[in-house]
Amino acid sequence: MCTASYDYVIFLDIDGVLNHKEFFKRKKDLLYNNHIKLPFPFDSFDVNIIHNLNKFWEEYSDVKLVISSSWRWNDDLGDILKQVGLKKKIDDITPTIITNHRGEEIQMFIDKHNVKNYVIIDDIDDVLVSQQEHLILCDDNIGLTKDNIEEVIKILNLKNNE
């Protein structure tokens, strides 16, 4: 059974996207080496990336946020993201299937919710061939960049909808 249609969706991974190797290295160099502890969840998210996502959603508030990351199994994820400053609330999460193939989980969501246009932001190419043109592959060394966000706008064709 099909539920309400979603016009624009971002399927968001977290590890390698909202945090990254350079973030963890900087954290270790600046904090741990100086015996400073940064509490969870602040030790797990790059606030610069969160800031850039907030700027995106200020302009494109109709774009839905669907978590495709394994973090979606954390019942407190919405509160965690709010704590680290993400202003956008999670609209939904992808289903979990036995094969744990992200592309298949995303496709199930697309079919169920009649998704019109979408972007998958991930650091791993675990999508179906038919989803490749919707994938923004982040470098897990640096996470989601401003250029990646520009790609989101282009793939979703948002500039024409202002």
N, C-alpha and C positions, 0 to 999 in steps of 0.2 A: 504494500500500500504506500502510495506516495504522499508525503506531507507537504507543507508549504514550500514553494519554490525559493531558492536562494539565487539571487542574481550574480553576486560577486562573493567569492570565498578565497581566503588564504588558508591553506593547510600548512600549519607551522610545526616544524620540528624544533627542539630546544637545544640539545647538546650539539655543539659544533655550529650553532646558529646564534643563539642568545648568549652563549658562552663559547669559549674557544681556547686553543692551546696558548696563544699569546696572553690572553686574559689570565689564565692560571699561572703562567710563568711570571707575569708582572706581579700578581698577587703574592706569589711565593717570595719574589725578590724584595718587594716593598714591605710586606706584612710579616710573613713568617720569619724572615731573616732578622727582623727587628722585634720579634716576640710580641707581635700584635695579632690578636685574633679577631677576624671579621665573622660575625655570627651568620648562621644560615637564616635566610636565603641570600643575604647580601654577598656571600662568598661564592655564589653559584651563577650570578647573572652580571653581564657587562652593562652597567647603567647607561653607557653611551649608546648602545644598541637599543635599549629600552626607550631612551629619549628620541631616537630617530623614528622608532615605530610610533611613538605618541604623536610626533609631528605628522606622520603619514595619516593616522586615524583622525587627527583634527581636521584634515582636509577631505578625507574619504571615509566618513563615519558609517556609510552604508555597506562597506565591505565587511563581511562576516569573518570572525576568527574561529577556526576549527583546529584543535590541537590533534596532530597526528603522531606526536612523540610518545615514547613509552612513559613520559611524565604524566600522560593523561590518566594513568591508573592511580595517581595520587589525588585523593579526595579533597585535599587542601590546595590544589594547584591554583585555583582562582584567587584565593587569599594570598598565596605566595607571590604570584605575579603582581597583585595589587601592592603588596609590601615593598617590592623592589621598584615600584613606580609606574607599572604599566596601567594606563588609564582605561584601556579597552577591556571590557569583560569578555570572557570566553563565551562564544555563542554555542559551541557544541564540541564534541570529540568524535573521532572516527571509531567505528566498531572494531572489536578485536576478533580475529579469526584464527583458527588453529595454525594455519601456515605462517602467520605473523608476517606476511608480505605486505609492506606498506602500500604499494600500488593497488593491490586487491582491496585492502581496507578502504582506501580513498575512493576507489571505483564503487564500492558498495554504498558509500555515503552519497556520492554524486547521483547514483541511480535512485536512491531512496528519497533524496531531497530535491530532485530535478534541478541540480546546479547548472546555471547558465554559463558562467565563466569562472575560471579558477586559476590559482597559482599554487604550486607546491614549493615551499621553501625548505630545503633540507641540505645536509652536508653529505648525504649518501644517495647514490642513484639507484634507489630501490622502488622504481615506478614501472608501470606498464609502458610498452612501446607507444601506445596511443596517448600517453600522458607526457612524453618527453618534451613536447613543445610548451608545456605548462610548467616545467621544472626550472627553478632557479637553484642552481647547485652552489652552495656556499663553500668557501675554503675554510676547513675546520681550524686552520691556523689563525684566522682573523675574524671569522663569524660573518654575520649579516652586515653588509656595507651600504652606504648611501647609493652606490651604483646598483646594487642588488634591488634596492627599493625603487629606483628608477625603472628597472626591468619589470617589477611588479606592475607599476603604472602602465607601462607599455603593453604587457601581455593582457592585462585586464581592460585595456583600451579606455582608461579613465580620463585622459586628457580631453577626449572628445565629449565627455559627459559632464563637464563642469558647467 
